Amino acid sequence: MWSSSSSSSSNSDDENIIIRRRIFRPRINNNFMAEYEYNERFRMNSVKLEYIVSSIGHLLVHHTNRNHALSPIQQVILCLHFLGSGTQYHSIGDMHGVSKATVCRVVRNVTKAINEVLFPQLVRFPNDLVTVVQHFHSIASIPLVVGCVDGTLIKIDAPSINEPVFVDRHGNHSVTCTAVCGPTMQFYYINAN
């Protein structure tokens, strides 16, 4: 049995409970960025960013109105900012107004969505993978290598049409060239757009 004194003390304990509300930090607004800012921050222009969001956005939608969930474009931007800068999770979180755990979750989810949707569309491996892996291993003694990837910025004269699209993160007019090469120096993939 409970005594009356203990019940009165529990009532006073109930009065001392402080309810803490979650604090939602303000997030950056990416709607007003100039084209060169997209290139500087995310290493791609807004057209490519929209293509990625339209391709994988359906996998990133949160069907809730609680907790100020990030939109698909916010998630893709956050992930690209992390991948493009190599900064730590907490720094990216501070820049975008989210927690370190959210950055980790978003990077994992966006990367998984890209690998599920865009990777099979854009990347084609050679048919004789075992031979390619063995050849790379004989060259450099690194196991399980299928190809070498590199990219470079090729400077161009400023075009008269869509000039901002060709401004790179350094502020120069250029075209990005990406290539994947095999062990006998043949190109598996090359893109200069």
C-alpha positions in Angstrom: 0.0 0.0 0.0 1.1 3.5 -0.7 1.1 6.1 2.0 -0.4 9.6 1.5 3.1 11.1 1.9 4.5 9.2 -1.0 1.6 10.2 -3.3 2.1 13.9 -2.4 5.8 13.6 -3.3 5.0 12.0 -6.6 2.7 14.9 -7.4 5.4 17.4 -6.8 7.8 15.3 -9.0 5.2 15.5 -11.8 5.2 19.3 -11.5 9.0 19.5 -12.0 9.0 17.7 -15.3 10.2 19.9 -18.1 9.1 19.1 -21.6 11.8 19.8 -24.1 10.8 20.4 -27.7 13.0 19.4 -30.5 14.9 22.2 -32.1 14.9 22.3 -35.9 17.8 24.3 -37.3 17.2 26.4 -40.3 18.2 24.8 -43.6 20.0 26.3 -46.5 17.8 27.4 -49.4 19.1 26.1 -52.7 16.4 27.7 -54.9 18.2 30.9 -55.5 21.7 29.6 -56.5 23.3 30.9 -59.6 24.5 28.3 -62.1 28.2 28.8 -61.2 27.3 28.1 -57.5 25.9 24.7 -58.4 29.2 23.9 -60.1 31.2 25.1 -57.2 29.2 23.4 -54.5 28.1 20.2 -56.1 30.4 19.8 -59.1 27.6 19.6 -61.6 25.1 22.0 -63.1 21.5 22.3 -62.2 20.3 20.4 -65.3 22.2 17.3 -64.2 21.1 17.8 -60.6 17.4 17.8 -61.8 18.0 14.7 -63.9 19.3 12.8 -60.8 16.4 14.0 -58.7 13.9 13.1 -61.3 15.5 9.6 -61.7 15.8 8.6 -58.0 13.5 11.1 -56.2 10.7 8.6 -55.9 13.0 6.4 -53.7 13.8 9.3 -51.4 10.4 10.7 -50.6 9.3 10.6 -47.0 5.6 10.1 -46.7 5.2 12.1 -43.5 4.6 15.6 -42.3 6.5 15.1 -39.1 10.0 16.1 -38.1 10.6 18.4 -41.1 11.7 15.6 -43.4 14.2 16.5 -46.1 12.8 16.6 -49.7 14.5 14.5 -52.4 16.3 17.5 -53.9 17.6 18.5 -50.4 18.9 14.9 -49.9 20.6 14.7 -53.3 22.2 18.2 -52.7 23.4 17.1 -49.3 24.9 13.9 -50.6 26.6 15.6 -53.6 28.0 18.2 -51.3 29.5 15.5 -49.0 30.8 13.5 -51.9 32.2 16.5 -53.7 34.0 18.0 -50.7 35.1 15.0 -48.7 34.2 16.9 -45.6 33.2 15.2 -42.3 29.5 14.4 -41.6 29.2 17.0 -38.8 30.6 19.8 -41.0 28.1 19.0 -43.8 25.3 18.7 -41.2 26.2 22.2 -39.8 26.2 23.6 -43.4 22.8 22.2 -44.2 21.2 22.5 -40.8 20.8 18.8 -40.1 22.4 16.3 -37.6 25.4 14.1 -38.3 23.2 11.0 -38.2 20.9 12.6 -40.8 23.9 13.2 -43.1 25.0 9.6 -42.7 21.5 8.3 -43.4 21.0 10.6 -46.4 24.4 9.7 -48.0 23.6 6.0 -47.6 20.1 6.3 -49.0 21.0 8.5 -52.0 24.1 6.4 -52.9 21.9 3.2 -52.6 19.3 4.8 -54.9 21.9 5.9 -57.5 23.3 2.4 -57.5 19.9 0.8 -57.9 18.5 3.2 -60.7 21.3 5.1 -62.5 24.2 2.7 -62.2 22.7 -0.1 -64.4 21.6 2.5 -67.0 25.0 4.2 -67.3 27.6 1.6 -66.5 28.3 -1.4 -68.7 31.0 -3.9 -67.7 33.0 -5.9 -70.2 31.7 -9.4 -71.0 35.0 -11.1 -70.0 35.3 -9.7 -66.4 37.5 -12.5 -65.2 40.1 -11.9 -67.9 40.1 -8.2 -67.2 40.5 -8.7 -63.5 43.4 -11.1 -64.0 45.1 -8.7 -66.5 44.8 -5.8 -64.0 46.2 -8.0 -61.3 49.2 -9.0 -63.4 49.9 -5.3 -64.1 49.7 -3.8 -60.6 49.0 -6.7 -58.2 45.8 -5.1 -57.1 42.9 -7.6 -56.9 39.4 -7.2 -58.3 40.0 -4.2 -60.5 37.8 -3.9 -63.5 38.6 -0.4 -64.8 40.4 2.9 -64.1 38.3 6.0 -63.9 39.4 9.6 -64.3 38.0 12.9 -65.2 39.5 16.3 -66.3 38.2 19.7 -67.2 39.0 20.7 -70.8 39.0 24.5 -71.2 36.9 26.0 -74.0 36.0 29.4 -75.3 32.9 30.9 -73.7 29.9 29.8 -75.8 27.2 32.3 -76.8 24.4 29.9 -75.9 23.9 28.5 -72.4 27.1 30.2 -71.2 26.6 29.6 -67.5 26.3 25.8 -68.0 29.9 25.6 -69.1 31.4 27.4 -66.1 33.2 25.0 -63.8 33.8 25.2 -60.1 37.0 27.2 -60.7 35.1 29.9 -62.6 36.6 28.9 -66.0 34.6 27.8 -69.1 35.2 24.1 -69.6 33.8 20.8 -70.5 34.1 17.8 -68.1 35.6 14.7 -69.7 35.2 11.4 -67.9 36.8 8.2 -69.0 36.9 4.5 -67.9 39.8 2.5 -69.3 40.7 -1.2 -69.4 44.1 -2.9 -68.8 45.1 -2.8 -72.4 44.3 1.0 -72.5 41.1 0.6 -74.5 38.2 2.9 -73.4 35.2 1.3 -71.9 33.4 4.6 -71.5 34.1 8.2 -72.4 31.8 11.2 -71.9 32.5 14.9 -72.6 29.3 16.8 -71.9 
